[in-house]
């Protein structure tokens, strides 16, 4: 199975920046579709960003132009750099993976990390 571990969460002030990471093991990293999701109590889970095996990226409308998803194949690590954070960005951020070519947050992701908490104070 694909094993995913997030890191880098924390607390930041309104307008601040934060980077989080997800390291994968158990499968060829360069062939994975990788995504970030976030969950806040009382809200539906939201797909944040995705990066495909070809390096193509896509973002939720709510984070586009503020967040950047990237990967380092040599380190088996995916990143999410977040800027211009607001309290509405607060939540548990999860990385997810799938082995199939089709890559988008609307797809089924069978592999998930444990999550890392991001809290933005007002």
C-alpha positions in Angstrom: 0.0 0.0 0.0 0.9 3.6 -0.4 1.9 5.2 2.9 1.5 9.0 3.2 2.7 11.2 6.1 2.0 14.9 6.3 4.0 17.5 8.3 4.5 21.2 8.7 1.1 22.3 10.1 0.9 25.0 12.7 -0.7 28.3 13.7 -0.3 31.5 11.8 -1.8 35.0 11.8 -4.3 36.3 9.3 -2.4 37.2 6.2 0.5 34.9 6.9 2.1 32.1 5.0 2.8 28.4 5.8 4.2 25.4 3.9 3.2 21.8 4.5 4.6 18.6 3.2 3.5 15.0 2.4 6.1 12.2 2.0 5.0 9.0 0.2 6.4 5.5 0.3 5.4 2.0 -0.9 5.0 2.9 -4.6 6.7 4.6 -7.4 6.2 8.2 -6.5 6.4 9.7 -10.0 3.4 7.7 -11.2 1.0 8.8 -8.5 -1.8 11.3 -8.7 -1.4 13.4 -5.5 -3.9 15.8 -3.9 -4.4 18.0 -0.8 -7.8 18.0 0.9 -8.9 20.0 4.0 -11.6 19.3 6.6 -13.1 21.7 9.1 -15.8 20.7 11.6 -19.2 21.7 10.3 -18.0 21.9 6.7 -17.8 19.5 3.9 -14.4 18.1 2.9 -12.9 20.3 0.2 -10.4 19.4 -2.5 -7.7 22.0 -2.4 -5.2 21.2 -5.1 -4.0 18.3 -7.2 -0.8 17.4 -9.1 -0.8 14.6 -11.7 1.9 12.1 -12.7 2.7 14.4 -15.6 3.2 17.4 -13.3 -0.1 19.1 -14.3 -1.7 21.0 -11.4 -5.2 22.3 -10.6 -6.6 24.3 -7.7 -9.9 25.0 -6.0 -11.3 28.4 -6.9 -11.0 29.4 -3.2 -7.2 29.0 -3.1 -6.1 29.7 -6.6 -3.4 32.4 -6.8 -2.7 31.9 -3.1 -1.6 28.3 -2.8 1.0 26.4 -4.8 1.2 22.6 -5.1 4.5 21.1 -6.1 6.5 17.9 -5.8 10.1 16.7 -5.4 10.4 13.3 -7.0 13.9 12.6 -5.6 12.5 13.2 -2.1 9.2 11.4 -2.7 7.5 14.5 -1.3 4.6 16.7 -2.2 4.3 20.3 -1.0 1.6 22.9 -0.5 2.8 26.5 -0.1 0.1 28.7 1.3 0.1 32.5 1.3 -2.4 35.2 2.2 -4.0 32.9 4.7 -7.3 33.8 6.4 -9.3 32.1 9.2 -11.4 30.5 6.5 -8.4 28.4 5.6 -8.3 26.8 9.0 -8.7 23.0 9.0 -7.1 19.6 9.0 -5.1 19.2 5.8 -4.8 15.7 4.3 -2.7 14.4 1.4 -4.2 11.7 -0.7 -3.0 9.5 -3.6 -4.3 7.3 -6.4 -2.4 5.1 -8.8 -4.7 5.6 -11.9 -3.8 8.2 -14.6 -7.0 10.3 -14.2 -6.2 12.9 -11.6 -8.6 15.4 -10.1 -10.1 16.0 -6.6 -13.4 14.5 -7.9 -11.7 11.1 -8.3 -11.5 8.4 -5.7 -8.4 8.5 -3.5 -7.8 5.2 -1.7 -4.6 6.3 0.1 -4.6 9.0 2.8 -2.3 10.5 5.3 -3.1 11.2 9.0 -3.5 14.9 8.4 -1.8 18.1 9.7 -3.6 20.9 11.4 -3.4 24.4 10.0 -4.9 27.2 12.2 -5.2 30.8 11.1 -6.1 33.4 13.8 -8.1 36.4 13.0 
